[in-house]
Structures are given as structure tokens and as C-alpha cells.
Amino acid sequence: MEESGLKYVIVGGAAAILKGHSRTTMDVDFILEDDPPRISKLLNSLKKYNFKVPLELVKRNIAAGSNASIDDAKSILRLDLKLAHMPDEEEVLDDSNYEDLNGVQVRIASTKQVLYGKLLYLGTIDDVSDAELLEFNDVLDFLTILKLEATPADLEWLEYKADEKELSKELHRLLELAKKEEDWDK
């Protein structure tokens, strides 16, 4: 990513892992700035590092605004690339930090953005029981990150964003679920 000069941010399950939640995932989700020359440079770099880059499919998916998946030829790792087209996607690019990952600096979404992404991904959860919710990796990610890293300012911002997306009820349900969980001390 750095080689291409492309602005990027790691989101999703990999971001949750980097924020301290133990889980497994076989993909790393990225949001990328929409810069065609740098995207081409990135795709060429990925080929050099043994990633299988189905160029036409990747270009078609990116042009359509959907994820483009690229597999590592030597492992089960997959990169899911999404271009920032929506204001929320552009905002997460700007609201990211470099963090150390085994001696490599990588851009990862801020705590509040990871929480917000999980909330957006979950969407409406009215018809799901609390017990069933606790089986969802995205809910467990949310609860763990909330407990480990969320600040009052993060929660205030999250309330605002949830209200904006008409997900306040879902956010409050997740916050209540967090309070019920053992060892919750906020």
C-alpha cells in the first residue's frame, strides 16, 4: 500500500484484531482513495508480492463501486479493496492512524470508525435475540473494542452518526448488551 502512495485504511475484522479483539479472519478489508494511477501502481505491486490480481475483474468491480477481492497466491489471505466514494468512506480515510504491526506501520481506522463500521454492517437487528447476537463476530468485535478503547468522545460521535443513519435503536441495544456482559466496568 505504501509503495503505491495510495491513501488507504484497514477496516473490518482485521481492524478489530488490531484493536485488540481475538478472532480469526481470512481477509483484510481496505478502503482506498479513488486515484486511478495509484490504484494501477498498487495492483502491479501486489502482483510482485505474489497476489493473484484478476485485473479485468478488479477494474470492473471497482468501477461498479463494489469490493474487489485479491487472493494471496501463497496463503489463504484475501484482500478486499473498496474505493472511497461515499462521505463516510472518505471520512474514515481521513480519520485513521498509523499503528505498528510487527514493525510495519499500517493505517488503521480509528476506534470510533471501527465501531461505526460494525454498526453499519450489522444494520437493523430487531429480529435477532441477544443470545444470537453474541454469536456474531461483528457484535463481539463491537463489544470488545467498546470495552477496550472507546472514549466518551467516541461514544458521543457514535451517537451522532447512529442518529444520522437511523441506527440509534441498534446502537443503544448494543450498548445495553455490553453492560450486561460479564466484566463490563464502564
JONORCOR-V686537 format. One record per helix or strand of 2 or more residues. SS is the DSSP state (H for helix, E for strand). FROM is the first residue (numbers start at 1). TO is the last residue. If there is no record, write none. Layout:
BEGIN
ss=SS from=FROM to=TO
ss=SS from=FROM to=TO
END
This chain:
BEGIN
ss=E from=8 to=11
ss=H from=12 to=18
ss=E from=27 to=32
ss=H from=36 to=48
ss=E from=51 to=52
ss=H from=55 to=63
ss=E from=68 to=72
ss=E from=78 to=83
ss=H from=87 to=94
ss=E from=96 to=101
ss=E from=104 to=109
ss=H from=111 to=122
ss=H from=130 to=133
ss=H from=137 to=149
ss=H from=152 to=164
ss=H from=168 to=180
END
